[in-house]
Amino acid sequence: MNAETAVREGPPPVLSLLGPVEVLRGDSRFSLGGPQVKRMIVALVEAGGKPLSHDRLKEWIWQGRPADGYPADALHGLASAVRKAFKDTGITASLGKEGLSYRLRIADEHVDVRLFREEVRQAVHLLATGKDTPAVRMLDQALARSKGEPLTGLDGRLMGRYREALSMEVTQARLVLAAARIKGGAHAEQIAPLKAVVEQDRNNVAAAWLLMHAYFRDHRWELAHRVLQGVPTAPEFLRDLERRMLKTDPDLYRPEAIDLPGTPAPSVTVTRPETQEPGEPRQEEKPAAPGHRDIVTNTSYGDGDIHSYHANTINLGNRP
């Protein structure tokens, strides 16, 4: 059996961005080439099917150095390498040149970030309709796509911002899963992962909220109190939770007690860093729409924008 036949008959190849940038097919890993080829692939995938100008590609690939320092021939050579890399790994993709831009068309089934987002979206919908068990399975499946730090080893300003956004998405999905499992009674096993999130980001009040609940249900009130003390500016609903814990409010053991307070809806910020083309209108920050039930509000995935998320914006699968 030749390599091309093996690609057709094996599991579908998936481009991995939620870890080292490579192609995964079952248990096999395939290199895409050097860092410049990988940066070009990441930039084109992040563009979500929109054309990306030569200057923007140069900014992504050569780490913010002056764009006019690299000839178009260099991009042409990298584009050829990208096409070859995809062909060798069995990914169906089309990379075309349009004037002074390149456009990559690649099916969602071949990109781990797009698969991850769709699985999380489905899981949040399942949670909102009371189907917790299949939702947990879907979240486990989505999070299994995370293979460590996104875009491992690729540096540069734009790459760093995209990595931060992807990392936050993974963290948010982990919090949704933690909430579902705590509701199901598995509070003790969620303490360690939630503690890791809180230690990494003291302002992540969604993680602090869940960790306090996990400690309380594990009868470790003192540690729940310490979580609150570690939040620099604790919102009133966290302080109210502490007061209820002090009174050993029996309602805190109910599954719905895990839901983040939704009235009034917390402010959600989705910002667009300075990565747009010259002359392109800037996307302003937007408040959350009351009652919005998605994992991250006011976010359109795959539109070529790098979004900056904060885990406080997460919806933990709260039911209406």
VENRA-V942218 format. One record per pair of residues at least 24 apart in sequence whose C-alpha atoms are under 7 Angstrom apart, sorted by sequence separation. I is the first residue (numbers start at 0). J is the second residue. If there is no record, write none. Layout:
I:J, I:J
This chain:
35:60, 264:289, 115:141, 187:213, 186:213, 201:229, 202:230, 269:297, 115:144, 201:230, 202:231, 208:237, 267:296, 269:298, 186:216, 187:217, 201:231, 178:209, 174:206, 181:213, 111:144, 271:304, 272:305, 271:305, 271:306, 270:306, 271:307, 269:306, 270:307, 138:176, 269:307, 269:308, 36:77, 40:81, 135:176, 36:80, 135:179, 36:81, 267:312, 53:99, 52:99, 53:100, 52:100, 131:179, 209:257, 51:100, 52:101, 50:100, 51:101, 50:101, 51:102, 50:102, 31:84, 49:102, 119:172, 48:102, 48:103, 48:104, 259:315, 258:315, 29:88, 43:102, 44:103, 258:317, 43:103, 22:88, 182:254, 182:257, 12:88, 12:89, 12:90, 178:257, 6:89, 62:154, 63:155, 62:155, 63:156, 62:156, 14:109, 15:110, 16:111, 17:112, 13:109, 14:110, 15:111, 16:112, 12:109, 13:110, 14:111, 13:111, 59:157, 59:158, 205:310, 205:311, 203:310, 204:311, 203:311, 34:153, 17:144, 18:145, 17:145, 18:146, 17:146, 18:147, 17:147, 18:148, 19:149, 20:150, 17:148, 18:149, 19:150, 20:151, 17:149, 18:150, 19:151, 16:149, 17:150, 18:151, 16:150, 178:315, 171:310, 175:315, 167:308, 175:316, 164:306, 167:309, 171:313, 164:307, 167:310, 161:305, 164:308, 123:293, 123:294, 120:294, 127:316, 126:316, 127:317, 128:318, 127:318, 123:316, 47:301, 49:303, 46:301, 47:302, 45:301, 46:302, 47:303, 46:303, 45:303, 46:304
